[in-house]
Amino acid sequence: MSAFNLQESEVRIKHSLNKDEEDFIVNRRKSIFTTLENLETHCSEDEVPNIALLGSGGGQRAMVGLLGSLVQLDKEGLLDCILYLSGVSGSAWCMASLYQVPDWSTKLETVKDQIIERLSGPGVSFTDKLAKLKKYYYEKDIFSLTDVWAVMVVTKYVKEIDEHPVSHQHDQHSKDPFPIYTAIDKQCKQCEEGDAWFEISPVEAGYSLTGAFVETSSFGSKFDKGSKKNPQDEMDMLYLQALCGSALADGKKMVKFIWKQIKDFFDHLFPQIKTILEEMGKDPNDPPAEKYFQVLMDLVNMNLSVLNVIDPSDYDKSIRKKIEELAEGKRQLIFPEGKLDLTNKEAAKRYMEQYTMDVCNYLSDWFSFWPFDACFSICRCMVQWIWGREYNFFHNVADEAVPPVLVKDETRDYEDAGLLLNSPYFSVLRKERNIDLIISLDFSDGNPFMTLKQTADMCKKQKIPFPDVPMFSEKEKKYPEDFYVFKGTNVPTVIHIPLFNVINCEGKLSTWRQKYRTFQCPYSAEMITGLMEVAGKNLSAQQLHLSAPAVSLCCLRCFFQRPP
């Protein structure tokens, strides 16, 4: 029995669904019943299966692959059978595009054409990116690399700045599946305590297995003892896409990649410094802004040199000299003691963290205004590796149902769920969602069964109902079939569909995998339509030679124990 007084709290701690979600399910199940009847799959209204469609991560490959899959489901007349749509990383990008449009599933062909046109278009201008970064920096209490990632990288792929709040999707999608976006709690993942699984829907955000939530519009606001103390603006969809698609947030080997992105950003920004300051009514020569910005450029290059184990002494000398010249009798910067030792990676990392923090803190005494203040914060976030930091709505909550690890800190860090599991199974495995059938679309790179097997193992440890999943041979991993059905007693039926397989790729799996890599430039219009087509084949009755209208209907019949 929970000891927390829910009447006095804005945090909901209970293993139940939000009332708005419950109401949606009632109406959606009625619609699904009608659809099943039209497909000659007969059951009573009470027997209507709760079907969840999952999209894995995989960057733009997942984004486009999910879109192609949904388009084909629509053509087969099966999209209206889906109760929940949940995505990780790139699949969340696809969902974000779809749910901009009220009742998108009723006009999917038109929505699809609009998305393809945007994805193959010119993209977001640097001026617009800079303006968006400024909003993030000044309108939020907490600034992190996720804000930078959203503006500098996610916009390259999604080709837009979507400023709609997540809760804007509430009450606009009565004819669409209920959307669930997924992330993980970084601290819980690292310490392997508490509940790492975090979900965000248009109505609530919170920890899936713990059963603790706040209204989505309140996620990110400051809480204490379950009550909101310092409201923040709700996250927008661009930030959500960055939060869900920050696969590099836990991979320290990608630090160099992020520093390079920041260097590219600074390179674009540097020529505009004078103009920006003049527009703000500031004299760019008093103090000499360009020279101070050069120190920042040297600092970025110094960090990159150390990461590449290249002697950074030239950058170090340049920074020290410029700061000495620009100080002009002001307080001198005391640089970190000791010598930078490139042979000791951990020591070099600690040295550069202190060095970077000291230089940024020193320069901010003279430049605590845009865009310098944001540039200093970016560098600080980089050396401290701060991603997805938000106020913790569990802070100081005294409730036995909440793991202690979730209570003590004022903030939590959230990141791409694919860093723990590259498919959003745990968002739909909540007992109260009562899922009967899971259709898993796997857009992962490498082993197409990894997420499936990991889920089965995790569920076994946590005693969550899930069908047994066998070991797959190395040949099967390289050359998977088009779909697999896993069943059991008192567990959801799982249909697993690898994106590239021996059926839709016609023996050219390696060619398709090489063409659509996770980290590559945004796809051309030709690549987008090609990938959508191959993804759609996985759900095409004609491709699979079924008498039923699609593999999903075959799966439904499996669920009802009827042969296809």
Backbone torsions as a table, in degrees:
resi	resn	phi	psi	omega
1	MET	NA	125.0	-179.4
2	SER	-68.9	136.3	-179.6
3	ALA	-91.3	-4.5	-174.1
4	PHE	-79.5	136.9	-179.7
5	ASN	-82.0	97.5	-175.5
6	LEU	-68.1	-23.9	-178.7
7	GLN	-67.7	-27.3	-177.0
8	GLU	-101.2	2.7	-173.7
9	SER	-114.9	149.6	172.2
10	GLU	-97.0	1.0	174.6
11	VAL	-98.6	127.3	-178.4
12	ARG	-99.4	114.9	-179.4
13	ILE	-115.2	97.8	-176.9
14	LYS	-169.5	140.5	177.1
15	HIS	-84.0	74.0	177.9
16	SER	-152.6	170.4	178.6
17	LEU	-90.9	151.8	171.9
18	ASN	-59.1	143.4	-177.5
19	LYS	-56.6	-38.9	179.4
20	ASP	-65.6	-36.7	177.6
21	GLU	-69.0	-40.0	177.5
22	GLU	-59.6	-45.1	179.5
23	ASP	-62.8	-40.1	178.5
24	PHE	-60.7	-44.3	-176.8
25	ILE	-61.8	-42.2	179.6
26	VAL	-56.9	-48.7	-178.2
27	ASN	-70.6	-38.1	-178.6
28	ARG	-66.9	-39.7	-179.8
29	ARG	-63.7	-33.4	175.6
30	LYS	-63.6	-41.7	178.8
31	SER	-66.5	-39.7	179.3
32	ILE	-64.7	-39.6	178.7
33	PHE	-57.5	-44.1	179.3
34	THR	-64.2	-41.6	179.7
35	THR	-63.0	-44.5	179.5
36	LEU	-63.2	-39.0	177.4
37	GLU	-61.5	-42.1	179.3
38	ASN	-65.6	-26.9	178.7
39	LEU	-90.2	7.2	179.1
40	GLU	60.1	32.0	170.9
41	THR	-109.0	97.3	-166.3
42	HIS	-92.8	139.5	174.8
43	CYS	-161.7	167.0	175.0
44	SER	-79.7	166.2	-179.9
45	GLU	-61.9	-32.7	179.0
46	ASP	-71.5	-23.1	-177.8
47	GLU	-93.1	2.4	179.4
48	VAL	-58.0	124.1	-177.7
49	PRO	-75.0	142.8	171.4
50	ASN	-86.3	112.3	-173.6
51	ILE	-110.5	129.2	177.4
52	ALA	-114.3	132.5	175.8
53	LEU	-106.0	123.6	-177.2
54	LEU	-111.1	135.6	173.4
55	GLY	-114.9	125.0	-178.7
56	SER	-77.7	178.3	173.4
57	GLY	-81.1	173.3	-179.4
58	GLY	150.3	26.6	177.4
59	GLY	61.5	-144.2	-178.6
60	GLN	-67.9	-24.3	175.2
61	ARG	-60.0	-42.5	178.4
62	ALA	-70.2	-39.8	179.8
63	MET	-58.7	-50.1	-177.7
64	VAL	-73.7	-37.7	180.0
65	GLY	-62.5	-41.7	178.4
66	LEU	-66.2	-40.4	178.5
67	LEU	-60.2	-46.0	178.4
68	GLY	-62.4	-37.2	179.4
69	SER	-66.5	-43.1	-179.4
70	LEU	-66.6	-38.5	178.1
71	VAL	-61.4	-42.2	-180.0
72	GLN	-69.2	-39.8	175.8
73	LEU	-57.6	-39.8	178.6
74	ASP	-64.2	-43.2	179.4
75	LYS	-62.6	-33.7	-178.8
76	GLU	-82.8	-3.1	180.0
77	GLY	77.2	21.1	-173.5
78	LEU	-110.7	-7.3	-177.4
79	LEU	-61.7	-32.6	-179.0
80	ASP	-74.3	0.1	175.5
81	CYS	-87.2	-12.9	-171.9
82	ILE	-85.8	127.8	178.0
83	LEU	-89.0	-46.9	-179.2
84	TYR	-121.0	143.2	171.7
85	LEU	-125.0	119.2	-176.3
86	SER	-130.9	142.8	-175.2
87	GLY	-141.6	154.1	173.6
88	VAL	-113.9	139.1	167.9
89	SER	52.3	-115.7	-176.3
90	GLY	-60.5	-32.9	176.1
91	SER	-65.8	-34.1	175.8
92	ALA	-65.4	-32.7	176.3
93	TRP	-62.6	-42.3	178.5
94	CYS	-63.0	-45.1	179.8
95	MET	-60.7	-41.8	-180.0
96	ALA	-59.4	-40.0	178.1
97	SER	-66.8	-41.9	-178.3
98	LEU	-66.5	-46.2	-172.3
99	TYR	-79.3	5.9	166.6
100	GLN	-67.4	-28.1	-172.2
101	VAL	-103.1	119.0	177.7
102	PRO	-56.3	133.1	179.3
103	ASP	49.7	51.0	-176.1
104	TRP	-60.5	-29.8	-176.0
105	SER	-69.1	-14.8	178.2
106	THR	-85.0	-7.9	-179.0
107	LYS	-145.7	44.2	-170.7
108	LEU	-64.8	-35.4	179.7
109	GLU	-59.8	-44.3	179.2
110	THR	-66.3	-44.8	179.6
111	VAL	-62.7	-42.3	178.6
112	LYS	-58.6	-46.7	-179.7
113	ASP	-61.3	-38.6	178.9
114	GLN	-66.0	-39.9	179.9
115	ILE	-67.2	-44.0	179.4
116	ILE	-62.3	-42.0	179.5
117	GLU	-60.9	-41.4	179.7
118	ARG	-69.3	-46.0	-177.2
119	LEU	-63.9	-29.0	179.9
120	SER	-97.4	7.9	-178.7
121	GLY	-88.9	-167.4	-171.1
122	PRO	-75.4	-22.1	178.8
123	GLY	93.6	-173.2	-174.7
124	VAL	-92.7	135.4	-179.9
125	SER	-70.8	156.3	178.8
126	PHE	-62.8	-36.3	179.2
127	THR	-60.3	-44.2	179.3
128	ASP	-68.4	-37.5	177.2
129	LYS	-62.3	-44.6	-179.0
130	LEU	-63.5	-40.6	178.7
131	ALA	-64.2	-38.2	179.3
132	LYS	-69.0	-40.9	177.6
133	LEU	-60.7	-38.7	178.6
134	LYS	-61.9	-41.3	177.6
135	LYS	-61.3	-48.0	179.4
136	TYR	-58.2	-42.3	-174.5
137	TYR	-67.4	-41.0	-173.5
138	TYR	-93.4	-20.9	-174.7
139	GLU	-97.1	-0.2	-179.5
140	LYS	-123.0	147.9	175.1
141	ASP	-69.3	-36.8	-173.3
142	ILE	-117.9	124.1	179.9
143	PHE	-111.9	135.7	-178.8
144	SER	-143.0	178.2	179.4
145	LEU	-66.0	-18.6	176.7
146	THR	-65.0	-36.3	175.3
147	ASP	-63.2	-42.4	179.8
148	VAL	-67.5	-43.6	179.1
149	TRP	-59.6	-42.0	179.3
150	ALA	-58.3	-47.2	-173.6
151	VAL	-77.6	-42.0	-172.2
152	MET	-87.4	-31.1	-171.8
153	VAL	-116.0	-51.5	-176.5
154	VAL	-59.2	-38.9	179.4
155	THR	-63.3	-24.3	178.0
156	LYS	-65.2	-30.2	-176.4
157	TYR	-96.1	-44.3	-176.5
158	VAL	-86.4	-14.5	172.7
159	LYS	60.1	33.3	177.6
160	GLU	-163.2	165.0	171.2
161	ILE	-116.8	100.7	-177.3
162	ASP	-92.4	107.6	-176.2
163	GLU	-98.1	9.0	175.8
164	HIS	-66.2	136.7	173.4
165	PRO	-70.6	155.1	-177.9
166	VAL	-60.4	-41.8	-177.3
167	SER	-66.7	-11.1	176.9
168	HIS	-61.2	-22.5	-179.2
169	GLN	-76.7	-12.9	179.9
170	HIS	-69.7	137.4	177.4
171	ASP	69.7	8.5	179.0
172	GLN	-113.5	1.7	-172.4
173	HIS	-135.5	49.1	-178.8
174	SER	-65.7	-20.5	-178.4
175	LYS	-106.4	8.0	179.9
176	ASP	-112.0	161.4	172.1
177	PRO	-61.2	154.7	178.2
178	PHE	-74.4	124.1	-174.8
179	PRO	-88.1	138.0	174.3
180	ILE	-131.6	116.4	175.5
181	TYR	-94.0	147.3	-173.0
182	THR	-128.8	146.4	175.0
183	ALA	-146.0	-175.8	174.6
184	ILE	-135.5	156.0	174.3
185	ASP	-83.0	116.3	-173.9
186	LYS	-62.8	-43.0	-177.9
187	GLN	-65.3	-40.6	177.4
188	CYS	-64.0	-38.3	178.7
189	LYS	-63.6	-45.0	-174.8
190	GLN	-70.9	-38.6	-178.6
191	CYS	-91.8	-6.7	179.9
192	GLU	56.2	38.0	175.3
193	GLU	-128.9	157.9	178.1
194	GLY	74.6	-152.0	-175.0
195	ASP	-122.7	108.6	-177.1
196	ALA	-80.3	-20.4	-170.9
197	TRP	-78.8	119.9	-176.3
198	PHE	-124.2	133.6	-178.6
199	GLU	-125.5	150.8	178.9
200	ILE	-134.3	119.2	175.7
201	SER	-119.5	175.1	178.2
202	PRO	-64.2	-14.4	-177.3
203	VAL	-110.4	-35.9	-176.7
204	GLU	-142.3	155.2	172.5
205	ALA	-131.4	138.0	179.3
206	GLY	169.8	-167.9	-173.0
207	TYR	-91.2	116.7	-169.5
208	SER	-59.5	-48.9	-173.1
209	LEU	-85.9	-29.7	176.7
210	THR	-70.5	-33.6	-178.1
211	GLY	77.7	48.7	-179.2
212	ALA	-135.4	126.9	-169.2
213	PHE	-143.9	160.2	166.0
214	VAL	-126.7	162.6	173.4
215	GLU	-59.4	141.1	-177.5
216	THR	-56.9	-35.8	179.6
217	SER	-65.6	-16.8	-179.8
218	SER	-100.4	-11.5	179.6
219	PHE	-63.6	127.5	-176.2
220	GLY	104.9	-16.6	176.3
221	SER	-78.9	158.9	-177.8
222	LYS	-82.9	130.6	-179.6
223	PHE	-122.8	154.8	170.4
224	ASP	-148.5	125.6	-179.0
225	LYS	54.5	34.9	174.2
226	GLY	87.2	0.6	-179.3
227	SER	-116.6	142.1	-179.0
228	LYS	-75.0	126.7	-177.0
229	LYS	-109.9	-32.2	-176.3
230	ASN	-140.6	91.6	-177.5
231	PRO	-62.3	142.1	174.0
232	GLN	-120.7	155.1	173.6
233	ASP	-61.1	142.7	178.5
234	GLU	-63.9	144.3	176.5
235	MET	-58.9	147.1	175.8
236	ASP	-97.5	175.7	-173.3
237	MET	-70.5	-28.1	176.5
238	LEU	-65.0	-46.3	179.0
239	TYR	-63.7	-40.3	178.5
240	LEU	-59.9	-41.0	179.0
241	GLN	-64.9	-34.5	176.7
242	ALA	-71.0	-39.6	179.1
243	LEU	-63.3	-45.8	-179.0
244	CYS	-76.2	-22.2	-175.6
245	GLY	-116.5	40.1	-179.4
246	SER	-105.5	57.9	-174.2
247	ALA	-62.6	-16.8	-179.8
248	LEU	-89.6	-3.1	-171.8
249	ALA	-66.3	-22.6	-178.4
250	ASP	-113.4	0.9	-177.2
251	GLY	-101.7	94.5	-174.9
252	LYS	-61.9	-22.3	178.2
253	LYS	-68.3	-12.8	179.1
254	MET	-94.0	5.7	179.4
255	VAL	-57.1	-40.6	-179.8
256	LYS	-60.8	-40.5	-179.7
257	PHE	-61.7	-43.6	-178.5
258	ILE	-67.6	-42.3	176.8
259	TRP	-59.0	-37.1	178.6
260	LYS	-66.2	-38.1	176.6
261	GLN	-64.4	-39.5	178.6
262	ILE	-68.0	-39.7	176.7
263	LYS	-60.7	-43.2	177.9
264	ASP	-62.3	-40.8	178.0
265	PHE	-62.8	-46.2	179.1
266	PHE	-64.2	-37.6	178.5
267	ASP	-61.1	-38.7	177.3
268	HIS	-72.1	-34.1	-175.1
269	LEU	-77.9	-35.4	-172.5
270	PHE	-53.2	-47.5	-178.8
271	PRO	-65.8	-15.0	-176.6
272	GLN	-98.7	-1.1	-174.2
273	ILE	-57.3	-48.4	-178.3
274	LYS	-60.3	-46.0	-178.7
275	THR	-62.5	-43.7	-179.4
276	ILE	-60.8	-45.4	-178.4
277	LEU	-68.2	-38.7	178.6
278	GLU	-64.0	-38.5	178.0
279	GLU	-66.5	-24.3	177.5
280	MET	-87.9	0.2	-179.6
281	GLY	80.0	20.7	-179.7
282	LYS	-107.4	147.1	177.0
283	ASP	-81.9	113.0	-176.9
284	PRO	-69.5	-8.3	-179.6
285	ASN	-104.3	0.5	-179.4
286	ASP	-140.0	92.5	-1.2
287	PRO	-77.0	167.6	-175.5
288	PRO	-68.2	94.6	-171.4
289	ALA	-61.3	-40.2	-176.5
290	GLU	-63.2	-36.2	-179.4
291	LYS	-68.7	-39.4	177.1
292	TYR	-66.5	-35.5	178.4
293	PHE	-67.4	-31.9	176.3
294	GLN	-62.8	-33.4	175.4
295	VAL	-62.3	-42.4	177.0
296	LEU	-61.0	-42.8	178.7
297	MET	-61.8	-43.0	178.2
298	ASP	-63.3	-36.8	-179.0
299	LEU	-65.3	-42.1	176.6
300	VAL	-62.6	-45.9	-179.8
301	ASN	-64.9	-33.6	177.7
302	MET	-65.9	-43.3	177.1
303	ASN	-61.8	-42.3	178.5
304	LEU	-63.9	-39.8	179.0
305	SER	-61.6	-45.4	-179.9
306	VAL	-63.1	-41.6	178.5
307	LEU	-63.7	-32.0	178.6
308	ASN	-91.5	9.2	-179.7
309	VAL	53.1	47.8	176.4
310	ILE	-117.1	137.1	-177.8
311	ASP	-55.2	118.2	-177.3
312	PRO	-97.2	14.7	-171.2
313	SER	-60.8	-32.8	179.4
314	ASP	-63.9	-41.9	178.0
315	TYR	-68.2	-39.7	178.7
316	ASP	-60.4	-46.4	179.6
317	LYS	-62.6	-41.3	-179.2
318	SER	-64.0	-42.5	179.5
319	ILE	-63.2	-47.2	-178.2
320	ARG	-62.7	-42.4	-178.3
321	LYS	-65.7	-46.5	-178.9
322	LYS	-62.9	-43.4	-179.5
323	ILE	-64.6	-39.5	177.9
324	GLU	-63.4	-42.2	-179.9
325	GLU	-67.3	-37.4	-174.2
326	LEU	-84.4	-16.5	-178.0
327	ALA	-64.6	-39.9	176.3
328	GLU	47.9	57.1	176.0
329	GLY	84.3	-6.5	178.5
330	LYS	-77.3	177.6	178.6
331	ARG	-54.5	130.9	-179.8
332	GLN	-83.0	146.2	176.7
333	LEU	-79.5	128.5	174.9
334	ILE	-94.7	111.3	-177.9
335	PHE	-77.0	159.2	-179.8
336	PRO	-55.2	143.1	178.0
337	GLU	-75.1	161.5	177.5
338	GLY	88.7	177.2	-177.5
339	LYS	-113.2	141.5	177.4
340	LEU	-70.6	121.1	-177.9
341	ASP	-110.1	103.9	-177.5
342	LEU	-70.9	-16.2	-179.2
343	THR	-77.7	-15.6	179.4
344	ASN	-114.4	99.3	-172.5
345	LYS	-60.6	-42.9	-178.4
346	GLU	-67.4	-41.5	178.9
347	ALA	-65.8	-39.8	179.0
348	ALA	-65.4	-37.8	178.2
349	LYS	-63.6	-46.0	-180.0
350	ARG	-63.8	-40.4	179.4
351	TYR	-62.0	-46.4	-177.9
352	MET	-69.7	-31.1	176.0
353	GLU	-62.7	-48.5	-180.0
354	GLN	-65.9	-42.3	-179.6
355	TYR	-59.2	-48.6	-178.4
356	THR	-64.5	-44.4	178.9
357	MET	-61.3	-43.3	-178.3
358	ASP	-63.7	-44.6	-178.9
359	VAL	-65.3	-45.2	-178.9
360	CYS	-65.1	-43.2	179.4
361	ASN	-64.9	-36.6	179.3
362	TYR	-67.0	-48.4	-178.3
363	LEU	-66.3	-31.0	-177.7
364	SER	-67.0	-15.5	174.8
365	ASP	-62.8	-28.8	-178.2
366	TRP	-106.1	-21.9	-175.4
367	PHE	-129.1	65.3	178.1
368	SER	-95.2	47.0	178.8
369	PHE	-145.6	166.7	-176.7
370	TRP	-66.8	140.7	-0.9
371	PRO	-96.3	3.8	-176.9
372	PHE	-61.9	-43.2	-177.6
373	ASP	-59.4	-39.0	178.5
374	ALA	-68.3	-39.0	179.0
375	CYS	-63.6	-40.8	176.5
376	PHE	-62.2	-42.8	-179.5
377	SER	-64.9	-38.0	177.7
378	ILE	-60.3	-45.5	-179.9
379	CYS	-65.7	-39.4	177.4
380	ARG	-63.6	-45.0	178.3
381	CYS	-60.6	-36.1	-178.8
382	MET	-64.0	-49.3	-176.3
383	VAL	-74.0	-22.0	175.4
384	GLN	-95.8	-9.0	177.6
385	TRP	55.7	58.6	-177.3
386	ILE	-98.0	115.8	179.8
387	TRP	-126.8	140.6	169.2
388	GLY	55.1	35.5	-177.7
389	ARG	-80.7	127.7	179.5
390	GLU	-137.7	157.5	173.2
391	TYR	-60.3	143.6	-178.0
392	ASN	-90.2	112.7	-179.0
393	PHE	-73.4	-7.6	174.6
394	PHE	-89.0	-4.5	-170.5
395	HIS	-54.9	122.7	178.3
396	ASN	63.5	20.1	174.6
397	VAL	-76.1	127.4	179.6
398	ALA	-102.2	91.1	-178.7
399	ASP	-148.1	129.5	-175.9
400	GLU	-66.1	-19.2	-179.1
401	ALA	-78.6	-14.4	-176.4
402	VAL	-97.7	124.7	177.7
403	PRO	-57.1	135.1	-177.8
404	PRO	-53.2	-32.2	-178.0
405	VAL	-63.8	-21.7	-177.9
406	LEU	-88.7	-5.7	-169.9
407	VAL	-99.7	-34.2	-164.0
408	LYS	-76.5	-31.7	-173.1
409	ASP	-92.7	144.8	180.0
410	GLU	-72.3	-25.3	179.5
411	THR	-127.9	159.6	173.0
412	ARG	-132.0	156.3	177.2
413	ASP	-111.2	134.0	-178.3
414	TYR	-121.2	146.8	-176.0
415	GLU	-151.4	177.3	-178.6
416	ASP	-52.4	124.6	179.9
417	ALA	-63.5	-23.1	179.6
418	GLY	-62.9	-15.7	177.5
419	LEU	-72.9	-15.8	176.5
420	LEU	-113.7	-43.4	178.0
421	LEU	-155.2	123.6	-169.9
422	ASN	-84.9	30.1	174.6
423	SER	-155.2	143.8	-169.9
424	PRO	-85.9	44.0	-177.8
425	TYR	-55.3	-43.1	-171.0
426	PHE	-72.6	-13.8	174.2
427	SER	-71.0	-28.1	-177.8
428	VAL	-107.3	-4.5	178.7
429	LEU	-89.5	4.0	171.7
430	ARG	-57.6	130.7	-174.8
431	LYS	-55.0	-38.4	-175.5
432	GLU	-70.4	-14.8	177.2
433	ARG	-83.6	-17.4	168.7
434	ASN	51.9	51.7	-177.8
435	ILE	-77.6	130.3	178.9
436	ASP	-94.6	-36.6	-173.6
437	LEU	-137.7	126.8	176.3
438	ILE	-112.9	123.4	173.7
439	ILE	-104.7	110.5	-174.1
440	SER	-100.7	112.3	175.9
441	LEU	-95.4	114.2	-174.3
442	ASP	-102.7	113.2	179.1
443	PHE	-109.0	18.6	-175.2
444	SER	-67.0	159.5	172.9
445	ASP	-90.9	140.2	178.1
446	GLY	87.3	-139.6	-175.8
447	ASN	-59.3	113.7	-176.6
448	PRO	-74.9	-4.3	-179.5
449	PHE	-111.2	2.1	-174.6
450	MET	-60.6	-49.0	-177.9
451	THR	-63.2	-38.1	-179.8
452	LEU	-63.4	-48.0	-179.0
453	LYS	-67.7	-40.8	177.8
454	GLN	-61.3	-41.1	179.8
455	THR	-62.8	-45.1	179.6
456	ALA	-59.6	-42.9	-179.8
457	ASP	-67.4	-42.9	179.4
458	MET	-64.5	-41.2	-179.5
459	CYS	-65.4	-37.4	179.5
460	LYS	-63.2	-42.3	179.7
461	LYS	-66.3	-36.0	-176.8
462	GLN	-97.5	6.3	177.0
463	LYS	57.7	43.8	175.8
464	ILE	-101.4	128.5	-177.8
465	PRO	-57.7	125.6	178.7
466	PHE	-160.9	142.0	-178.2
467	PRO	-67.5	154.9	176.2
468	ASP	-67.4	141.0	178.8
469	VAL	-122.5	122.4	-177.1
470	PRO	-75.7	169.0	171.3
471	MET	-74.7	141.6	179.0
472	PHE	-106.8	143.3	179.8
473	SER	-71.4	162.1	177.9
474	GLU	-62.7	-34.6	178.2
475	LYS	-65.4	-41.1	-179.8
476	GLU	-64.5	-37.9	178.9
477	LYS	-64.3	-36.5	180.0
478	LYS	-80.6	-32.6	-176.1
479	TYR	-131.1	70.7	-177.3
480	PRO	-72.6	155.5	171.8
481	GLU	-75.2	178.8	-174.0
482	ASP	-79.4	-28.9	175.0
483	PHE	-159.8	156.9	-178.1
484	TYR	-134.8	141.5	179.2
485	VAL	-117.3	128.1	179.4
486	PHE	-122.3	125.3	-176.6
487	LYS	-129.6	167.5	177.6
488	GLY	-170.6	-175.0	178.8
489	THR	-93.7	127.8	178.7
490	ASN	57.1	35.9	175.6
491	VAL	-134.9	156.3	175.2
492	PRO	-67.8	145.9	171.0
493	THR	-76.8	137.1	-178.2
494	VAL	-120.6	126.8	174.2
495	ILE	-111.1	119.9	-174.7
496	HIS	-110.6	126.0	-173.7
497	ILE	-126.2	102.0	176.3
498	PRO	-68.4	139.2	-178.3
499	LEU	-58.9	-57.0	-179.9
500	PHE	-100.2	123.6	-176.5
501	ASN	-146.3	177.7	-173.7
502	VAL	-69.8	-16.8	-179.9
503	ILE	-86.0	-57.1	-173.5
504	ASN	-79.0	-19.8	179.6
505	CYS	-96.7	-5.9	174.0
506	GLU	49.6	49.7	175.8
507	GLY	80.1	4.6	-178.5
508	LYS	-115.6	45.9	-175.9
509	LEU	-61.7	-45.4	-177.3
510	SER	-62.8	-34.6	178.4
511	THR	-64.3	-45.8	179.7
512	TRP	-66.2	-41.7	-179.7
513	ARG	-64.5	-38.8	179.8
514	GLN	-70.5	-34.2	-178.0
515	LYS	-70.6	-34.3	-175.9
516	TYR	-117.4	75.6	178.8
517	ARG	-82.7	160.1	-176.8
518	THR	-67.6	-48.7	-177.5
519	PHE	-106.6	93.3	176.1
520	GLN	-152.2	174.8	-177.6
521	CYS	-62.1	155.2	177.0
522	PRO	-52.7	144.1	-175.2
523	TYR	-70.5	149.0	172.7
524	SER	-77.6	170.4	178.8
525	ALA	-60.9	-39.2	179.4
526	GLU	-64.3	-42.3	179.0
527	MET	-65.9	-37.5	-179.6
528	ILE	-63.9	-49.2	-178.4
529	THR	-66.7	-35.3	178.2
530	GLY	-65.2	-42.4	179.8
531	LEU	-70.4	-37.9	177.4
532	MET	-61.7	-39.0	-179.2
533	GLU	-65.4	-45.6	-177.4
534	VAL	-69.9	-33.2	176.3
535	ALA	-68.1	-39.3	179.7
536	GLY	-64.2	-31.3	-180.0
537	LYS	-60.2	-29.4	179.8
538	ASN	-65.4	-16.2	-178.4
539	LEU	-122.2	21.4	-176.8
540	SER	-101.4	127.1	177.9
541	ALA	-63.2	-39.6	-178.1
542	GLN	-63.9	-40.7	-179.5
543	GLN	-65.0	-37.0	-175.2
544	LEU	-93.2	-1.5	177.9
545	HIS	57.8	41.5	179.6
546	LEU	-96.5	149.3	172.9
547	SER	-76.4	-25.5	175.0
548	ALA	-75.9	161.6	-175.1
549	PRO	-71.3	-11.9	177.0
550	ALA	-172.1	166.4	178.9
551	VAL	-59.9	-33.0	-179.7
552	SER	-64.5	-37.0	177.1
553	LEU	-68.8	-36.8	173.7
554	CYS	-57.1	-41.7	179.4
555	CYS	-67.2	-38.2	177.0
556	LEU	-61.4	-41.5	179.9
557	ARG	-68.0	-34.5	173.5
558	CYS	-60.8	-40.9	-179.5
559	PHE	-62.1	-40.4	-179.8
560	PHE	-86.1	6.9	179.2
561	GLN	60.0	41.1	175.0
562	ARG	-117.4	137.6	-178.9
563	PRO	-69.4	149.0	177.4
564	PRO	-69.2	NA	NA
